[in-house]
Amino acid sequence: MVRFVKYEGLGNDFIVIDVRSGEVAPAPEQAVRWCDRRRGIGADGVLVVGPSERADARMDVINRDGSMAEMCGNGLRCVADHVREGAPGDLRVETAAGMLRCRVEAPGWVSTEIGAGALIDPSVPSHVPDLPAPGIGISFGNPHVVFAVSGPTRPAAEAHGPELTRHRAFSRGVNVGFARFTGGALELTVYERGAGLTLACGTGAAAAALATWRWHPAAPRPLTVELPGGALIAHHQDGPGLGTVWLEGPARRVFRGEVEEPGGQRL
């Protein structure tokens, strides 16, 4: 039996496995079974919480298709709340995208450093039919392409996301965001590599905020990013590249449980 905690942040839901307490991280095929919403626990991915020599904990991310992700913004809030057990305070979490600072503001409400955004070649992808302009590529250790759209964002994500997330310019796939800035807030839908359409994407929200501040320098800072699952607040700090983004929003523990699954691997 493997013990787990189910978390969600704006409907982006995760199975948290804490190997610090003796649990064993799942193999990719096990993660796929656990994430199945009919035959498993059901989740967008598995977050493996482990020890770190440099931070309070380490987070590894397994997508629901078994692939590994460098970072997960909503997952980071959930891990921070899990490590602090909801107690307000600061911590650092090591990820494959680097060391990130977090702050549990109150039980279930967390601010996280997403990191410094870096431009990927802005001409990639250079043109997509039915979209008015090329996407802007931004990396937070994991790659994103953000497109500005003039209408509802979900239809654009449904129409173009499946193809673009496998764009040939990105050997490991790319997360694709479709953003509409209304002057006061940003509407966003993200098609994630390895997960498809989700209710929220933290690093996608950070990438879309940076893209919006680049397209609209007078856009509010902080900026409210409205996702299908709810709102995140994006804060900007000047720094290298496009600057550093912090996100604040909810992280909710849903339930604890056990899953009967032999074997596994250590990360």
Residue pairs with C-beta under 8 A, 6 or more apart in sequence:
1 258
1 259
1 260
2 17
2 23
2 24
2 26
2 258
2 259
2 260
2 261
2 264
3 17
3 18
3 21
3 23
3 256
3 257
3 258
4 15
4 16
4 17
4 23
4 34
4 41
4 256
4 257
4 258
4 259
5 15
5 16
5 18
5 82
5 253
5 255
5 256
5 257
6 13
6 14
6 15
6 16
6 41
6 43
6 253
6 254
6 255
6 256
6 257
7 13
7 14
7 16
7 47
7 78
7 81
7 82
7 251
7 252
7 253
7 254
8 14
8 78
8 251
8 252
8 254
9 74
9 75
9 77
9 78
9 200
9 202
9 249
9 250
9 251
9 252
10 74
10 199
10 200
10 227
10 229
10 230
10 231
10 232
10 249
10 250
11 198
11 199
11 200
11 228
11 229
11 230
12 44
12 74
12 75
12 198
12 199
12 200
12 201
12 202
12 229
13 42
13 43
13 44
13 254
14 43
14 44
14 45
14 46
14 47
14 72
14 74
14 75
14 78
15 31
15 34
15 35
15 41
15 43
15 45
15 46
15 47
16 46
16 47
16 49
16 78
16 79
16 82
17 23
17 24
17 25
17 26
17 46
17 47
17 48
17 49
18 49
18 82
19 25
19 48
19 49
19 50
19 51
19 266
19 267
20 49
20 50
20 51
20 57
24 263
24 264
24 265
24 266
25 48
25 50
25 60
25 264
25 265
25 266
25 267
26 34
26 46
26 48
26 62
26 261
26 264
26 265
27 263
27 264
27 265
28 62
28 66
28 67
29 66
30 261
30 263
30 264
31 45
31 46
31 62
31 63
31 64
31 66
32 64
32 65
32 66
33 39
33 40
33 261
34 40
34 41
34 43
34 46
34 259
34 261
35 41
35 42
35 43
35 44
35 45
35 46
35 64
36 42
40 259
41 257
41 259
43 64
44 63
44 64
44 192
44 195
44 198
45 61
45 62
45 63
45 64
45 69
45 72
45 75
45 194
45 195
46 61
46 62
47 59
47 60
47 61
47 62
47 72
47 75
47 78
47 79
48 59
48 60
48 61
48 62
48 267
49 57
49 58
49 59
49 79
49 82
49 83
50 57
50 58
50 59
50 60
50 267
51 57
51 58
52 58
52 93
52 94
54 92
54 94
54 99
55 91
55 92
55 93
55 94
55 99
56 83
56 91
56 92
56 93
57 79
57 83
57 91
57 93
57 94
58 93
58 94
58 95
59 72
59 75
59 76
59 79
59 93
59 94
59 95
60 68
60 95
60 96
60 267
61 68
61 69
61 70
61 71
61 72
61 75
61 95
61 96
62 68
62 69
63 69
63 192
63 193
63 194
63 195
64 194
64 195
65 194
65 195
67 172
67 173
67 193
67 194
68 96
69 96
69 142
69 193
69 194
70 95
70 96
70 97
70 141
70 142
71 95
71 96
71 97
71 100
71 114
71 115
71 140
71 141
71 142
71 203
72 202
72 203
73 112
73 114
73 140
73 201
73 202
73 203
73 204
73 205
73 206
73 247
74 200
74 201
74 202
74 249
74 251
75 202
76 93
76 95
76 100
76 102
76 112
76 114
76 202
77 102
77 110
77 112
77 202
77 247
77 249
77 250
77 251
78 251
79 93
80 91
80 93
80 102
80 103
80 104
80 110
80 112
80 251
81 104
81 107
81 108
81 110
81 251
81 253
82 253
83 91
83 93
84 91
84 104
86 104
86 107
86 108
86 253
87 104
87 107
88 103
88 104
88 105
88 106
88 107
89 103
89 104
90 101
90 102
90 103
91 101
91 102
91 103
91 104
92 99
92 100
92 101
92 102
93 99
93 100
93 102
94 100
95 141
96 141
97 115
97 140
97 141
97 142
98 115
98 141
100 112
100 113
100 114
100 115
101 112
101 113
102 110
102 111
102 112
102 113
103 110
103 111
103 112
104 110
105 111
105 248
108 250
108 251
108 252
108 253
109 248
109 249
109 250
109 251
110 248
110 249
110 250
110 251
111 235
111 246
111 247
111 248
112 202
112 246
112 247
112 248
113 244
113 245
113 246
114 140
114 202
114 203
114 206
114 244
114 245
114 246
114 247
115 140
115 141
115 244
115 245
116 140
116 239
116 240
116 241
116 242
116 243
116 244
117 138
117 139
117 140
117 206
117 207
117 210
117 241
117 242
117 243
117 244
117 245
118 138
118 139
118 140
118 241
118 242
119 136
119 137
119 138
119 139
119 241
119 242
120 137
120 138
120 139
120 143
120 145
121 137
121 169
122 134
122 135
122 136
122 137
123 134
124 135
124 137
124 145
124 167
124 169
125 134
125 135
125 145
125 164
125 167
125 169
126 134
127 134
128 134
128 135
128 147
128 160
128 164
130 156
130 159
130 160
131 147
131 149
131 156
131 160
132 148
132 149
132 150
133 147
133 148
135 145
135 146
135 147
135 164
135 176
136 145
136 146
136 211
136 214
136 215
137 143
137 144
137 145
137 174
138 144
138 145
138 146
138 207
138 210
138 211
138 242
140 203
140 206
140 207
140 245
142 175
142 203
143 170
143 172
143 173
143 174
143 175
144 174
144 175
144 176
144 177
144 203
144 204
144 207
144 208
145 164
145 167
145 174
145 175
145 176
145 177
146 176
146 177
146 178
146 179
146 204
146 207
146 208
146 211
147 156
147 160
147 176
147 177
147 178
147 179
148 179
148 180
148 181
148 211
148 215
149 156
149 178
149 179
149 180
150 180
151 180
152 180
152 187
153 178
153 179
153 180
153 187
153 188
153 189
154 178
154 189
154 197
154 228
156 178
156 189
157 176
157 178
157 189
157 190
157 191
157 197
158 197
160 176
160 178
160 191
161 176
161 178
161 191
161 196
161 197
162 191
162 196
164 174
164 176
164 191
165 173
165 174
165 175
165 176
165 191
165 192
165 193
166 173
166 193
167 174
172 193
173 193
173 194
174 193
175 190
175 191
175 192
175 193
175 201
175 203
175 204
175 207
176 190
176 191
177 188
177 189
177 190
177 191
177 201
177 204
177 207
177 208
177 211
178 188
178 189
178 190
178 191
179 186
179 187
179 188
179 208
179 211
179 212
180 186
180 187
180 188
181 187
181 212
181 215
181 216
181 219
184 220
184 224
185 223
185 224
185 225
185 226
185 231
186 208
186 209
186 212
186 219
186 223
186 224
186 225
186 226
187 226
188 204
188 205
188 208
188 225
188 226
188 227
189 197
189 227
189 228
190 197
190 198
190 200
190 201
190 204
190 205
190 208
190 227
191 197
192 198
192 201
192 204
198 229
199 227
199 228
199 229
199 230
200 227
200 228
200 229
200 230
200 232
201 227
202 232
202 247
202 249
205 225
205 227
205 232
205 234
205 247
206 234
206 245
206 247
208 225
209 223
209 225
209 234
209 236
209 245
210 236
210 242
210 243
210 245
212 219
212 223
213 219
213 221
213 223
213 236
214 242
221 235
221 236
222 233
222 234
222 235
222 236
223 233
223 234
223 236
224 231
224 232
224 233
224 234
225 231
225 232
225 233
225 234
230 249
230 250
231 249
232 247
232 248
232 249
233 247
233 248
233 249
234 245
234 246
234 247
235 245
235 246
235 247
235 248
236 243
236 244
236 245
237 243
237 244
237 245
237 246
